[in-house]
C-alpha cells in the first residue's frame, strides 16, 4: 500500500512538472512568435531575410526594402 501511494505521488509530481514546463513553453511561444490571420499580411523587415529571386515567398519593394 505504501508503494502504491509513493507511485501515485510520483505520477502527480511528474504531471505537475510537465504541466508547468508546458505552460512556460506556451507563454514563451505566444510572446516570441507572431502570426497573422488569413486576411492580414505579416511584414517582417531586416537585413538578410532571403533572396526574392530564389524564394517565391520573399518580396522586395521598389526601394529595395
PyMOL commands that set and color helices and strands:
alter all, ss='L'
color gray80, all
select helices_A, chain A and resi 2-32
alter helices_A, ss='H'
color red, helices_A
deselect
rebuild
show_as cartoon
